[in-house]
Amino acid sequence: MGRVTQEPAEVTLYDAMGGQAFFERLVHRFYEGVRADPFLRALYPEEDLVPAERRLRMFLEQYWGGPKTYQEERGHPRLRMRHAPFAVSPKARDHWLMHMRAAVDEAVEDATLSPKLEQQLWAYFEHAANFMVNTFDEEQP
């Protein structure tokens, strides 16, 4: 009888970053900043940010190679379309990035993220935040 060999399973970036536990911590820390930021908080229509926190976590998990729960529940991400009803100004982008930077820095301090993965993650967040800007009216949150 021949010997059966298995190919090693591909490790996704999701796994390398720490899987669901990493994304839960990252997104929760980000939303702590959102809750405390009056300018940015005004962008979120829900009284309770828990649903928004869950959606962002699911989206990021899927984007980085984890479970496809976001797509199963909400369909294609269509980020610009989903954000179109909200005035996302450069100021809002900067506030968003400030809170995400704090969340990423905390993840790095927890030693759950290598410098290479941190760079990839941060480059994505900067790109995505710039992509979401849809107005230059700084008066609107």
C-alpha atoms as one frame of an Amber mdcrd trajectory, in Angstrom:
protein
   0.000   0.000   0.000   1.359   3.416  -0.979   2.105   6.134   1.494  -0.419
   8.995   1.585   1.064  12.426   1.994  -0.850  15.521   2.816   0.031  18.923
   1.592   0.345  21.368   4.469  -2.706  23.588   4.772  -2.106  27.109   3.557
  -1.843  29.573   6.404  -3.943  32.606   5.612  -3.128  36.122   6.738  -6.201
  35.778   8.953  -4.524  32.846  10.727  -1.115  34.519  10.830  -2.650  37.577
  12.490  -4.276  35.493  15.190  -7.658  34.586  13.721 -10.971  35.607  15.209
  -9.484  36.580  18.580  -7.178  39.110  16.906  -9.938  40.702  14.851 -12.302
  40.828  17.823  -9.698  42.731  19.880  -8.717  45.014  17.011 -12.253  46.003
  16.074 -13.433  46.321  19.675 -10.518  48.659  20.456 -11.310  50.679  17.330
 -14.958  51.083  18.350 -13.940  52.187  21.842 -12.315  55.139  20.096 -15.371
  55.741  17.894 -17.675  55.770  20.932 -15.542  58.471  22.583 -15.177  60.663
  19.468 -18.159  63.026  19.035 -17.241  63.933  15.460 -16.853  60.374  14.252
 -19.664  58.974  16.394 -22.107  61.187  14.492 -21.383  59.147  11.348 -22.848
  56.024  12.904 -26.667  56.018  12.789 -27.126  53.205  15.267 -27.587  54.042
  18.924 -25.798  50.815  19.783 -22.558  50.338  17.865 -22.469  46.576  18.478
 -23.973  45.748  15.034 -21.452  48.036  13.289 -18.629  46.467  15.278 -19.755
  42.989  14.246 -20.023  43.972  10.558 -16.521  45.464  10.482 -15.083  42.423
  12.249 -16.768  40.028   9.814 -15.645  42.106   6.831 -12.012  42.208   7.987
 -12.001  38.500   8.800 -13.237  37.695   5.311 -10.897  40.164   3.611  -7.849
  38.636   5.309  -8.786  35.033   4.495 -11.036  34.014   7.368 -14.667  32.924
   7.447 -16.976  34.193   4.703 -19.716  35.122   7.188 -19.869  38.714   5.956
 -20.684  37.676   2.400 -23.102  34.975   3.541 -25.067  37.463   5.649 -24.687
  40.719   3.708 -23.570  39.883   0.183 -20.704  41.570  -1.634 -19.024  44.230
   0.538 -19.477  47.108  -1.971 -17.721  49.433   0.441 -18.215  52.711  -1.409
 -21.867  51.979  -2.081 -22.541  51.081   1.563 -20.818  54.271   2.738 -22.382
  56.575   0.123 -25.250  57.719   2.399 -22.722  59.055   4.925 -20.632  62.204
   4.527 -17.092  60.840   4.727 -14.831  63.880   4.645 -11.051  64.017   4.967
 -11.607  65.003   8.615 -13.792  61.932   9.195 -11.154  59.787   7.442  -8.457
  61.217   9.701 -10.490  60.522  12.841 -11.191  56.981  11.594  -7.503  56.395
  10.915  -6.525  57.826  14.314  -8.703  55.300  16.138  -7.670  52.433  13.871
  -4.006  53.354  14.398  -4.532  53.130  18.163  -6.165  49.716  17.722  -3.332
  48.452  15.509  -0.684  49.828  17.874  -2.337  48.004  20.767  -2.290  44.789
  18.742   1.418  45.247  18.086   2.042  45.914  21.796   0.213  42.686  22.601
   2.813  40.984  20.364   0.099  39.392  18.275   1.157  41.056  15.059   4.528
  40.871  13.339   5.975  44.072  11.875   5.435  42.742   8.334   1.776  41.943
   9.003   1.312  45.285  10.753   2.609  47.067   7.652   0.246  45.121   5.386
  -2.713  45.762   7.660  -1.960  49.470   8.007  -1.423  49.950   4.270  -4.845
  48.420   3.690  -6.516  50.687   6.263  -4.934  53.817   4.783  -5.981  52.836
   1.282  -9.527  51.928   2.334  -9.982  55.112   4.378  -8.857  57.290   1.472
 -11.151  55.368  -0.874 -14.195  56.094   1.333 -13.864  59.900   1.186 -16.924
  61.163  -0.679 -17.158  64.838   0.321 -14.820  67.697   1.079 -17.390  69.509
   3.227 -15.639  69.433   6.591 -18.640  70.783   8.476 -20.567  67.546   8.159
 -19.643  64.638  10.373
